[in-house]
Amino acid sequence: MFVLVGGDELLLDDAVRVARNGERDGVEVRLVVGEGMQHDYPLTLPWLPESRAAFTELVGFVEGLGTRA
């Protein structure tokens, strides 16, 4: 499970809770918190280095899924 959340958004606590519950239940979880970022920052602010880093994390996570059998 890939969870991407802005550090300054109302859903931060919920996103962290979902990630922790997934980990507790044995799900592989990658939680990315964009410090100081708003909700959906990679989509609405694609020119920011933080947004580019979030997309890089997402691509790496998805590509890693293909290596598991």
N, CA, C and O atoms as a Tripos MOL2 file, in Angstrom:
@<TRIPOS>MOLECULE
protein
  276   275    69     0     0
PROTEIN
NO_CHARGES

@<TRIPOS>ATOM
      1 N           0.8440   -1.1540    0.0000 N.3       1 MET1
      2 CA          0.0000    0.0000    0.0000 C.3       1 MET1
      3 C           0.9020    1.2340    0.0000 C.2       1 MET1
      4 O           1.8640    1.3240    0.7630 O.2       1 MET1
      5 N           0.5680    2.1670   -0.8650 N.am      2 PHE2
      6 CA          1.2990    3.4310   -0.9460 C.3       2 PHE2
      7 C           0.3840    4.5280   -0.4400 C.2       2 PHE2
      8 O          -0.7070    4.7290   -0.9740 O.2       2 PHE2
      9 N           0.8240    5.2420    0.5910 N.am      3 VAL3
     10 CA          0.0320    6.3150    1.1860 C.3       3 VAL3
     11 C           0.8320    7.6050    1.0600 C.2       3 VAL3
     12 O           1.9440    7.7240    1.5750 O.2       3 VAL3
     13 N           0.2420    8.5580    0.3670 N.am      4 LEU4
     14 CA          0.8770    9.8590    0.1390 C.3       4 LEU4
     15 C          -0.0080   10.9200    0.7570 C.2       4 LEU4
     16 O          -1.2010   10.9910    0.4590 O.2       4 LEU4
     17 N           0.5730   11.7500    1.6220 N.am      5 VAL5
     18 CA         -0.2200   12.7410    2.3450 C.3       5 VAL5
     19 C           0.6130   13.9980    2.5680 C.2       5 VAL5
     20 O           1.8250   13.9340    2.7740 O.2       5 VAL5
     21 N          -0.0620   15.1330    2.5210 N.am      6 GLY6
     22 CA          0.6040   16.3910    2.8310 C.3       6 GLY6
     23 C           0.7410   16.5520    4.3340 C.2       6 GLY6
     24 O          -0.1400   16.1500    5.0940 O.2       6 GLY6
     25 N           1.8260   17.1290    4.7480 N.am      7 GLY7
     26 CA          2.0700   17.3280    6.1760 C.3       7 GLY7
     27 C           1.1780   18.3760    6.8060 C.2       7 GLY7
     28 O           1.0260   18.4090    8.0270 O.2       7 GLY7
     29 N           0.5870   19.2320    5.9920 N.am      8 ASP8
     30 CA         -0.2860   20.3000    6.4930 C.3       8 ASP8
     31 C          -1.7160   20.1260    6.0070 C.2       8 ASP8
     32 O          -2.3640   21.1020    5.6300 O.2       8 ASP8
     33 N          -2.2110   18.9050    6.0110 N.am      9 GLU9
     34 CA         -3.5930   18.6970    5.5750 C.3       9 GLU9
     35 C          -4.4030   18.0160    6.6650 C.2       9 GLU9
     36 O          -3.8550   17.3540    7.5470 O.2       9 GLU9
     37 N          -5.6910   18.1870    6.5910 N.am     10 LEU10
     38 CA         -6.5800   17.6370    7.6120 C.3      10 LEU10
     39 C          -6.5700   16.1140    7.6640 C.2      10 LEU10
     40 O          -6.8710   15.5330    8.7070 O.2      10 LEU10
     41 N          -6.2320   15.4650    6.5700 N.am     11 LEU11
     42 CA         -6.2680   14.0000    6.5170 C.3      11 LEU11
     43 C          -4.9660   13.3380    6.9750 C.2      11 LEU11
     44 O          -4.8300   12.1180    6.8890 O.2      11 LEU11
     45 N          -4.0220   14.1250    7.4530 N.am     12 LEU12
     46 CA         -2.7260   13.5720    7.8640 C.3      12 LEU12
     47 C          -2.8890   12.4670    8.9060 C.2      12 LEU12
     48 O          -2.3700   11.3660    8.7250 O.2      12 LEU12
     49 N          -3.6000   12.7500    9.9860 N.am     13 ASP13
     50 CA         -3.7530   11.7490   11.0450 C.3      13 ASP13
     51 C          -4.4450   10.4860   10.5310 C.2      13 ASP13
     52 O          -4.0690    9.3730   10.8980 O.2      13 ASP13
     53 N          -5.4550   10.6640    9.6830 N.am     14 ASP14
     54 CA         -6.1490    9.5030    9.1200 C.3      14 ASP14
     55 C          -5.2260    8.6850    8.2310 C.2      14 ASP14
     56 O          -5.2330    7.4560    8.2930 O.2      14 ASP14
     57 N          -4.4310    9.3590    7.4040 N.am     15 ALA15
     58 CA         -3.5140    8.6570    6.5040 C.3      15 ALA15
     59 C          -2.4690    7.8700    7.2950 C.2      15 ALA15
     60 O          -2.1540    6.7300    6.9540 O.2      15 ALA15
     61 N          -1.9460    8.4750    8.3340 N.am     16 VAL16
     62 CA         -0.9570    7.7900    9.1720 C.3      16 VAL16
     63 C          -1.6090    6.5860    9.8570 C.2      16 VAL16
     64 O          -0.9940    5.5250    9.9640 O.2      16 VAL16
     65 N          -2.8280    6.7460   10.3120 N.am     17 ARG17
     66 CA         -3.5410    5.6470   10.9560 C.3      17 ARG17
     67 C          -3.7710    4.4910    9.9790 C.2      17 ARG17
     68 O          -3.5880    3.3290   10.3440 O.2      17 ARG17
     69 N          -4.1650    4.7940    8.7620 N.am     18 VAL18
     70 CA         -4.3720    3.7480    7.7470 C.3      18 VAL18
     71 C          -3.0650    3.0070    7.4880 C.2      18 VAL18
     72 O          -3.0440    1.7790    7.4110 O.2      18 VAL18
     73 N          -1.9820    3.7580    7.3540 N.am     19 ALA19
     74 CA         -0.6780    3.1350    7.1010 C.3      19 ALA19
     75 C          -0.2680    2.2340    8.2640 C.2      19 ALA19
     76 O           0.1740    1.1060    8.0500 O.2      19 ALA19
     77 N          -0.4120    2.7220    9.4780 N.am     20 ARG20
     78 CA         -0.0160    1.9290   10.6570 C.3      20 ARG20
     79 C          -0.8870    0.6810   10.8010 C.2      20 ARG20
     80 O          -0.3900   -0.3890   11.1510 O.2      20 ARG20
     81 N          -2.1790    0.8190   10.5330 N.am     21 ASN21
     82 CA         -3.0620   -0.3560   10.5970 C.3      21 ASN21
     83 C          -2.6820   -1.3840    9.5430 C.2      21 ASN21
     84 O          -2.7230   -2.5870    9.8000 O.2      21 ASN21
     85 N          -2.3170   -0.9170    8.3690 N.am     22 GLY22
     86 CA         -1.8630   -1.8310    7.3330 C.3      22 GLY22
     87 C          -0.6140   -2.5700    7.7460 C.2      22 GLY22
     88 O          -0.5220   -3.7860    7.5780 O.2      22 GLY22
     89 N           0.3460   -1.8460    8.2850 N.am     23 GLU23
     90 CA          1.5770   -2.4850    8.7630 C.3      23 GLU23
     91 C           1.2720   -3.5030    9.8560 C.2      23 GLU23
     92 O           1.8100   -4.6100    9.8560 O.2      23 GLU23
     93 N           0.4040   -3.1160   10.7830 N.am     24 ARG24
     94 CA          0.0320   -4.0140   11.8720 C.3      24 ARG24
     95 C          -0.5720   -5.3160   11.3430 C.2      24 ARG24
     96 O          -0.3860   -6.3840   11.9260 O.2      24 ARG24
     97 N          -1.2950   -5.2060   10.2310 N.am     25 ASP25
     98 CA         -1.9430   -6.3720    9.6490 C.3      25 ASP25
     99 C          -1.0810   -7.1000    8.6250 C.2      25 ASP25
    100 O          -1.5670   -7.9860    7.9210 O.2      25 ASP25
    101 N           0.1930   -6.7310    8.5380 N.am     26 GLY26
    102 CA          1.1180   -7.4470    7.6740 C.3      26 GLY26
    103 C           1.1930   -6.9630    6.2460 C.2      26 GLY26
    104 O           1.7680   -7.6400    5.3930 O.2      26 GLY26
    105 N           0.6220   -5.7980    5.9650 N.am     27 VAL27
    106 CA          0.6690   -5.2340    4.6220 C.3      27 VAL27
    107 C           1.9590   -4.4300    4.4640 C.2      27 VAL27
    108 O           2.3590   -3.6950    5.3670 O.2      27 VAL27
    109 N           2.5950   -4.5790    3.3210 N.am     28 GLU28
    110 CA          3.7550   -3.7390    3.0360 C.3      28 GLU28
    111 C           3.2490   -2.3280    2.7480 C.2      28 GLU28
    112 O           2.4440   -2.1280    1.8380 O.2      28 GLU28
    113 N           3.7150   -1.3620    3.5130 N.am     29 VAL29
    114 CA          3.2160    0.0080    3.4140 C.3      29 VAL29
    115 C           4.3760    0.9610    3.1940 C.2      29 VAL29
    116 O           5.4220    0.8510    3.8330 O.2      29 VAL29
    117 N           4.1760    1.8840    2.2920 N.am     30 ARG30
    118 CA          5.1210    2.9990    2.1110 C.3      30 ARG30
    119 C           4.3300    4.2680    2.3760 C.2      30 ARG30
    120 O           3.4300    4.6140    1.6100 O.2      30 ARG30
    121 N           4.6620    4.9630    3.4550 N.am     31 LEU31
    122 CA          4.0200    6.2170    3.8400 C.3      31 LEU31
    123 C           4.9470    7.3690    3.4810 C.2      31 LEU31
    124 O           6.0890    7.4260    3.9370 O.2      31 LEU31
    125 N           4.4470    8.2840    2.6630 N.am     32 VAL32
    126 CA          5.2180    9.4680    2.2730 C.3      32 VAL32
    127 C           4.4530   10.6920    2.7520 C.2      32 VAL32
    128 O           3.3190   10.9320    2.3380 O.2      32 VAL32
    129 N           5.0900   11.4630    3.6320 N.am     33 VAL33
    130 CA          4.4900   12.6910    4.1470 C.3      33 VAL33
    131 C           5.2580   13.8650    3.5580 C.2      33 VAL33
    132 O           6.4560   14.0230    3.7960 O.2      33 VAL33
    133 N           4.5570   14.6790    2.7920 N.am     34 GLY34
    134 CA          5.1620   15.8780    2.2210 C.3      34 GLY34
    135 C           5.1390   16.9840    3.2570 C.2      34 GLY34
    136 O           4.1230   17.6570    3.4310 O.2      34 GLY34
    137 N           6.2480   17.1740    3.9420 N.am     35 GLU35
    138 CA          6.3050   18.1620    5.0180 C.3      35 GLU35
    139 C           5.9470   19.5510    4.5010 C.2      35 GLU35
    140 O           6.5050   20.0180    3.5080 O.2      35 GLU35
    141 N           5.0170   20.2000    5.1810 N.am     36 GLY36
    142 CA          4.5970   21.5360    4.8120 C.3      36 GLY36
    143 C           3.6950   21.5910    3.5810 C.2      36 GLY36
    144 O           3.3530   22.6760    3.1090 O.2      36 GLY36
    145 N           3.3110   20.4320    3.0630 N.am     37 MET37
    146 CA          2.5340   20.3850    1.8340 C.3      37 MET37
    147 C           1.0390   20.2640    2.1220 C.2      37 MET37
    148 O           0.6210   19.8060    3.1850 O.2      37 MET37
    149 N           0.2600   20.6870    1.1460 N.am     38 GLN38
    150 CA         -1.1960   20.6110    1.2040 C.3      38 GLN38
    151 C          -1.6690   19.2740    0.6450 C.2      38 GLN38
    152 O          -0.8760   18.4690    0.1560 O.2      38 GLN38
    153 N          -2.9810   19.0570    0.7290 N.am     39 HIS39
    154 CA         -3.5960   17.8720    0.1450 C.3      39 HIS39
    155 C          -3.3770   17.8860   -1.3670 C.2      39 HIS39
    156 O          -3.4670   18.9460   -1.9860 O.2      39 HIS39
    157 N          -3.1000   16.7690   -1.9520 N.am     40 ASP40
    158 CA         -2.8800   16.5300   -3.3910 C.3      40 ASP40
    159 C          -1.7900   17.4030   -4.0080 C.2      40 ASP40
    160 O          -1.8780   17.7740   -5.1790 O.2      40 ASP40
    161 N          -0.7700   17.7290   -3.2290 N.am     41 TYR41
    162 CA          0.3050   18.5990   -3.7080 C.3      41 TYR41
    163 C           1.0190   18.0920   -4.9520 C.2      41 TYR41
    164 O           1.4030   18.9200   -5.7790 O.2      41 TYR41
    165 N           1.2270   16.7870   -5.1470 N.am     42 PRO42
    166 CA          1.9080   16.3760   -6.3800 C.3      42 PRO42
    167 C           1.0870   16.6800   -7.6360 C.2      42 PRO42
    168 O           1.6510   16.9040   -8.7070 O.2      42 PRO42
    169 N          -0.2310   16.6880   -7.5060 N.am     43 LEU43
    170 CA         -1.0820   16.9590   -8.6610 C.3      43 LEU43
    171 C          -1.2600   18.4500   -8.9100 C.2      43 LEU43
    172 O          -1.2520   18.8970  -10.0580 O.2      43 LEU43
    173 N          -1.4180   19.2140   -7.8490 N.am     44 THR44
    174 CA         -1.7090   20.6360   -8.0120 C.3      44 THR44
    175 C          -0.4680   21.5110   -8.0600 C.2      44 THR44
    176 O          -0.5290   22.6490   -8.5260 O.2      44 THR44
    177 N           0.6430   21.0000   -7.5890 N.am     45 LEU45
    178 CA          1.9040   21.7640   -7.5600 C.3      45 LEU45
    179 C           3.0480   20.9370   -8.1580 C.2      45 LEU45
    180 O           4.0570   20.7190   -7.4870 O.2      45 LEU45
    181 N           2.9090   20.4740   -9.4020 N.am     46 PRO46
    182 CA          3.8830   19.5240   -9.9660 C.3      46 PRO46
    183 C           5.2770   20.1020  -10.1750 C.2      46 PRO46
    184 O           6.2210   19.3370  -10.3690 O.2      46 PRO46
    185 N           5.4400   21.3980  -10.1430 N.am     47 TRP47
    186 CA          6.7490   22.0160  -10.3630 C.3      47 TRP47
    187 C           7.6220   22.0260   -9.1040 C.2      47 TRP47
    188 O           8.8140   22.3250   -9.1770 O.2      47 TRP47
    189 N           7.0330   21.7010   -7.9560 N.am     48 LEU48
    190 CA          7.8080   21.7210   -6.7100 C.3      48 LEU48
    191 C           8.7120   20.4980   -6.5900 C.2      48 LEU48
    192 O           8.3390   19.4030   -7.0120 O.2      48 LEU48
    193 N           9.8930   20.6840   -6.0170 N.am     49 PRO49
    194 CA         10.7750   19.5300   -5.7760 C.3      49 PRO49
    195 C          10.0990   18.4640   -4.9060 C.2      49 PRO49
    196 O          10.3260   17.2710   -5.1090 O.2      49 PRO49
    197 N           9.2790   18.8760   -3.9500 N.am     50 GLU50
    198 CA          8.5810   17.9150   -3.0940 C.3      50 GLU50
    199 C           7.6110   17.0600   -3.9040 C.2      50 GLU50
    200 O           7.4560   15.8670   -3.6410 O.2      50 GLU50
    201 N           6.9660   17.6710   -4.8810 N.am     51 SER51
    202 CA          6.0430   16.9200   -5.7340 C.3      51 SER51
    203 C           6.8000   15.9330   -6.6060 C.2      51 SER51
    204 O           6.3780   14.7880   -6.7660 O.2      51 SER51
    205 N           7.8950   16.3640   -7.1600 N.am     52 ARG52
    206 CA          8.7140   15.4590   -7.9850 C.3      52 ARG52
    207 C           9.2340   14.2900   -7.1570 C.2      52 ARG52
    208 O           9.2590   13.1510   -7.6230 O.2      52 ARG52
    209 N           9.6470   14.5810   -5.9290 N.am     53 ALA53
    210 CA         10.1380   13.5130   -5.0500 C.3      53 ALA53
    211 C           9.0200   12.5170   -4.7360 C.2      53 ALA53
    212 O           9.2590   11.3100   -4.6860 O.2      53 ALA53
    213 N           7.7960   13.0210   -4.5250 N.am     54 ALA54
    214 CA          6.6660   12.1400   -4.2380 C.3      54 ALA54
    215 C           6.3810   11.2270   -5.4260 C.2      54 ALA54
    216 O           6.1260   10.0360   -5.2450 O.2      54 ALA54
    217 N           6.4230   11.7780   -6.6440 N.am     55 PHE55
    218 CA          6.2060   10.9540   -7.8300 C.3      55 PHE55
    219 C           7.3100    9.9180   -7.9860 C.2      55 PHE55
    220 O           7.0420    8.7830   -8.3820 O.2      55 PHE55
    221 N           8.5440   10.2930   -7.6800 N.am     56 THR56
    222 CA          9.6610    9.3460   -7.7450 C.3      56 THR56
    223 C           9.4380    8.1950   -6.7640 C.2      56 THR56
    224 O           9.6780    7.0340   -7.0960 O.2      56 THR56
    225 N           8.9780    8.5240   -5.5540 N.am     57 GLU57
    226 CA          8.6700    7.4890   -4.5550 C.3      57 GLU57
    227 C           7.5760    6.5550   -5.0740 C.2      57 GLU57
    228 O           7.6720    5.3360   -4.9310 O.2      57 GLU57
    229 N           6.5450    7.1310   -5.6730 N.am     58 LEU58
    230 CA          5.4360    6.3390   -6.1900 C.3      58 LEU58
    231 C           5.8930    5.4030   -7.3110 C.2      58 LEU58
    232 O           5.5390    4.2240   -7.3290 O.2      58 LEU58
    233 N           6.6690    5.9330   -8.2310 N.am     59 VAL59
    234 CA          7.1710    5.1140   -9.3360 C.3      59 VAL59
    235 C           8.0190    3.9660   -8.7980 C.2      59 VAL59
    236 O           7.8790    2.8270   -9.2430 O.2      59 VAL59
    237 N           8.8870    4.2600   -7.8560 N.am     60 GLY60
    238 CA          9.7220    3.2120   -7.2680 C.3      60 GLY60
    239 C           8.8990    2.1360   -6.5830 C.2      60 GLY60
    240 O           9.2110    0.9490   -6.6750 O.2      60 GLY60
    241 N           7.8520    2.5550   -5.8980 N.am     61 PHE61
    242 CA          6.9880    1.5890   -5.2270 C.3      61 PHE61
    243 C           6.2910    0.6870   -6.2380 C.2      61 PHE61
    244 O           6.2820   -0.5350   -6.0840 O.2      61 PHE61
    245 N           5.7090    1.2880   -7.2670 N.am     62 VAL62
    246 CA          4.9860    0.5090   -8.2850 C.3      62 VAL62
    247 C           5.9470   -0.4090   -9.0420 C.2      62 VAL62
    248 O           5.6290   -1.5720   -9.2880 O.2      62 VAL62
    249 N           7.1050    0.1040   -9.4080 N.am     63 GLU63
    250 CA          8.0730   -0.7460  -10.1020 C.3      63 GLU63
    251 C           8.5020   -1.9140   -9.2260 C.2      63 GLU63
    252 O           8.7330   -3.0110   -9.7340 O.2      63 GLU63
    253 N           8.6100   -1.7000   -7.9350 N.am     64 GLY64
    254 CA          8.9790   -2.7610   -7.0160 C.3      64 GLY64
    255 C           7.9320   -3.8630   -6.9210 C.2      64 GLY64
    256 O           8.2580   -5.0090   -6.6100 O.2      64 GLY64
    257 N           6.6820   -3.5190   -7.1870 N.am     65 LEU65
    258 CA          5.6270   -4.5250   -7.1720 C.3      65 LEU65
    259 C           5.8420   -5.5780   -8.2440 C.2      65 LEU65
    260 O           5.4980   -6.7440   -8.0510 O.2      65 LEU65
    261 N           6.4040   -5.1760   -9.3630 N.am     66 GLY66
    262 CA          6.6340   -6.1090  -10.4640 C.3      66 GLY66
    263 C           7.7320   -7.1150  -10.1830 C.2      66 GLY66
    264 O           7.8440   -8.1070  -10.9030 O.2      66 GLY66
    265 N           8.5460   -6.8950   -9.1640 N.am     67 THR67
    266 CA          9.6500   -7.8050   -8.8580 C.3      67 THR67
    267 C           9.2320   -8.9110   -7.8880 C.2      67 THR67
    268 O          10.0150   -9.8150   -7.5970 O.2      67 THR67
    269 N           7.9980   -8.8370   -7.3920 N.am     68 ARG68
    270 CA          7.5320   -9.8580   -6.4510 C.3      68 ARG68
    271 C           6.7520  -10.9240   -7.2070 C.2      68 ARG68
    272 O           6.0000  -10.6250   -8.1340 O.2      68 ARG68
    273 N           6.9420  -12.1520   -6.8010 N.am     69 ALA69
    274 CA          6.1870  -13.2540   -7.4450 C.3      69 ALA69
    275 C           5.2570  -13.8930   -6.4520 C.2      69 ALA69
    276 O           4.5400  -14.8330   -6.7940 O.2      69 ALA69
@<TRIPOS>BOND
     1     1     2 1
     2     2     3 1
     3     3     4 2
     4     3     5 am
     5     5     6 1
     6     6     7 1
     7     7     8 2
     8     7     9 am
     9     9    10 1
    10    10    11 1
    11    11    12 2
    12    11    13 am
    13    13    14 1
    14    14    15 1
    15    15    16 2
    16    15    17 am
    17    17    18 1
    18    18    19 1
    19    19    20 2
    20    19    21 am
    21    21    22 1
    22    22    23 1
    23    23    24 2
    24    23    25 am
    25    25    26 1
    26    26    27 1
    27    27    28 2
    28    27    29 am
    29    29    30 1
    30    30    31 1
    31    31    32 2
    32    31    33 am
    33    33    34 1
    34    34    35 1
    35    35    36 2
    36    35    37 am
    37    37    38 1
    38    38    39 1
    39    39    40 2
    40    39    41 am
    41    41    42 1
    42    42    43 1
    43    43    44 2
    44    43    45 am
    45    45    46 1
    46    46    47 1
    47    47    48 2
    48    47    49 am
    49    49    50 1
    50    50    51 1
    51    51    52 2
    52    51    53 am
    53    53    54 1
    54    54    55 1
    55    55    56 2
    56    55    57 am
    57    57    58 1
    58    58    59 1
    59    59    60 2
    60    59    61 am
    61    61    62 1
    62    62    63 1
    63    63    64 2
    64    63    65 am
    65    65    66 1
    66    66    67 1
    67    67    68 2
    68    67    69 am
    69    69    70 1
    70    70    71 1
    71    71    72 2
    72    71    73 am
    73    73    74 1
    74    74    75 1
    75    75    76 2
    76    75    77 am
    77    77    78 1
    78    78    79 1
    79    79    80 2
    80    79    81 am
    81    81    82 1
    82    82    83 1
    83    83    84 2
    84    83    85 am
    85    85    86 1
    86    86    87 1
    87    87    88 2
    88    87    89 am
    89    89    90 1
    90    90    91 1
    91    91    92 2
    92    91    93 am
    93    93    94 1
    94    94    95 1
    95    95    96 2
    96    95    97 am
    97    97    98 1
    98    98    99 1
    99    99   100 2
   100    99   101 am
   101   101   102 1
   102   102   103 1
   103   103   104 2
   104   103   105 am
   105   105   106 1
   106   106   107 1
   107   107   108 2
   108   107   109 am
   109   109   110 1
   110   110   111 1
   111   111   112 2
   112   111   113 am
   113   113   114 1
   114   114   115 1
   115   115   116 2
   116   115   117 am
   117   117   118 1
   118   118   119 1
   119   119   120 2
   120   119   121 am
   121   121   122 1
   122   122   123 1
   123   123   124 2
   124   123   125 am
   125   125   126 1
   126   126   127 1
   127   127   128 2
   128   127   129 am
   129   129   130 1
   130   130   131 1
   131   131   132 2
   132   131   133 am
   133   133   134 1
   134   134   135 1
   135   135   136 2
   136   135   137 am
   137   137   138 1
   138   138   139 1
   139   139   140 2
   140   139   141 am
   141   141   142 1
   142   142   143 1
   143   143   144 2
   144   143   145 am
   145   145   146 1
   146   146   147 1
   147   147   148 2
   148   147   149 am
   149   149   150 1
   150   150   151 1
   151   151   152 2
   152   151   153 am
   153   153   154 1
   154   154   155 1
   155   155   156 2
   156   155   157 am
   157   157   158 1
   158   158   159 1
   159   159   160 2
   160   159   161 am
   161   161   162 1
   162   162   163 1
   163   163   164 2
   164   163   165 am
   165   165   166 1
   166   166   167 1
   167   167   168 2
   168   167   169 am
   169   169   170 1
   170   170   171 1
   171   171   172 2
   172   171   173 am
   173   173   174 1
   174   174   175 1
   175   175   176 2
   176   175   177 am
   177   177   178 1
   178   178   179 1
   179   179   180 2
   180   179   181 am
   181   181   182 1
   182   182   183 1
   183   183   184 2
   184   183   185 am
   185   185   186 1
   186   186   187 1
   187   187   188 2
   188   187   189 am
   189   189   190 1
   190   190   191 1
   191   191   192 2
   192   191   193 am
   193   193   194 1
   194   194   195 1
   195   195   196 2
   196   195   197 am
   197   197   198 1
   198   198   199 1
   199   199   200 2
   200   199   201 am
   201   201   202 1
   202   202   203 1
   203   203   204 2
   204   203   205 am
   205   205   206 1
   206   206   207 1
   207   207   208 2
   208   207   209 am
   209   209   210 1
   210   210   211 1
   211   211   212 2
   212   211   213 am
   213   213   214 1
   214   214   215 1
   215   215   216 2
   216   215   217 am
   217   217   218 1
   218   218   219 1
   219   219   220 2
   220   219   221 am
   221   221   222 1
   222   222   223 1
   223   223   224 2
   224   223   225 am
   225   225   226 1
   226   226   227 1
   227   227   228 2
   228   227   229 am
   229   229   230 1
   230   230   231 1
   231   231   232 2
   232   231   233 am
   233   233   234 1
   234   234   235 1
   235   235   236 2
   236   235   237 am
   237   237   238 1
   238   238   239 1
   239   239   240 2
   240   239   241 am
   241   241   242 1
   242   242   243 1
   243   243   244 2
   244   243   245 am
   245   245   246 1
   246   246   247 1
   247   247   248 2
   248   247   249 am
   249   249   250 1
   250   250   251 1
   251   251   252 2
   252   251   253 am
   253   253   254 1
   254   254   255 1
   255   255   256 2
   256   255   257 am
   257   257   258 1
   258   258   259 1
   259   259   260 2
   260   259   261 am
   261   261   262 1
   262   262   263 1
   263   263   264 2
   264   263   265 am
   265   265   266 1
   266   266   267 1
   267   267   268 2
   268   267   269 am
   269   269   270 1
   270   270   271 1
   271   271   272 2
   272   271   273 am
   273   273   274 1
   274   274   275 1
   275   275   276 2
@<TRIPOS>SUBSTRUCTURE
     1 MET1         2 RESIDUE 1 A MET
     2 PHE2         6 RESIDUE 1 A PHE
     3 VAL3        10 RESIDUE 1 A VAL
     4 LEU4        14 RESIDUE 1 A LEU
     5 VAL5        18 RESIDUE 1 A VAL
     6 GLY6        22 RESIDUE 1 A GLY
     7 GLY7        26 RESIDUE 1 A GLY
     8 ASP8        30 RESIDUE 1 A ASP
     9 GLU9        34 RESIDUE 1 A GLU
    10 LEU10       38 RESIDUE 1 A LEU
    11 LEU11       42 RESIDUE 1 A LEU
    12 LEU12       46 RESIDUE 1 A LEU
    13 ASP13       50 RESIDUE 1 A ASP
    14 ASP14       54 RESIDUE 1 A ASP
    15 ALA15       58 RESIDUE 1 A ALA
    16 VAL16       62 RESIDUE 1 A VAL
    17 ARG17       66 RESIDUE 1 A ARG
    18 VAL18       70 RESIDUE 1 A VAL
    19 ALA19       74 RESIDUE 1 A ALA
    20 ARG20       78 RESIDUE 1 A ARG
    21 ASN21       82 RESIDUE 1 A ASN
    22 GLY22       86 RESIDUE 1 A GLY
    23 GLU23       90 RESIDUE 1 A GLU
    24 ARG24       94 RESIDUE 1 A ARG
    25 ASP25       98 RESIDUE 1 A ASP
    26 GLY26      102 RESIDUE 1 A GLY
    27 VAL27      106 RESIDUE 1 A VAL
    28 GLU28      110 RESIDUE 1 A GLU
    29 VAL29      114 RESIDUE 1 A VAL
    30 ARG30      118 RESIDUE 1 A ARG
    31 LEU31      122 RESIDUE 1 A LEU
    32 VAL32      126 RESIDUE 1 A VAL
    33 VAL33      130 RESIDUE 1 A VAL
    34 GLY34      134 RESIDUE 1 A GLY
    35 GLU35      138 RESIDUE 1 A GLU
    36 GLY36      142 RESIDUE 1 A GLY
    37 MET37      146 RESIDUE 1 A MET
    38 GLN38      150 RESIDUE 1 A GLN
    39 HIS39      154 RESIDUE 1 A HIS
    40 ASP40      158 RESIDUE 1 A ASP
    41 TYR41      162 RESIDUE 1 A TYR
    42 PRO42      166 RESIDUE 1 A PRO
    43 LEU43      170 RESIDUE 1 A LEU
    44 THR44      174 RESIDUE 1 A THR
    45 LEU45      178 RESIDUE 1 A LEU
    46 PRO46      182 RESIDUE 1 A PRO
    47 TRP47      186 RESIDUE 1 A TRP
    48 LEU48      190 RESIDUE 1 A LEU
    49 PRO49      194 RESIDUE 1 A PRO
    50 GLU50      198 RESIDUE 1 A GLU
    51 SER51      202 RESIDUE 1 A SER
    52 ARG52      206 RESIDUE 1 A ARG
    53 ALA53      210 RESIDUE 1 A ALA
    54 ALA54      214 RESIDUE 1 A ALA
    55 PHE55      218 RESIDUE 1 A PHE
    56 THR56      222 RESIDUE 1 A THR
    57 GLU57      226 RESIDUE 1 A GLU
    58 LEU58      230 RESIDUE 1 A LEU
    59 VAL59      234 RESIDUE 1 A VAL
    60 GLY60      238 RESIDUE 1 A GLY
    61 PHE61      242 RESIDUE 1 A PHE
    62 VAL62      246 RESIDUE 1 A VAL
    63 GLU63      250 RESIDUE 1 A GLU
    64 GLY64      254 RESIDUE 1 A GLY
    65 LEU65      258 RESIDUE 1 A LEU
    66 GLY66      262 RESIDUE 1 A GLY
    67 THR67      266 RESIDUE 1 A THR
    68 ARG68      270 RESIDUE 1 A ARG
    69 ALA69      274 RESIDUE 1 A ALA
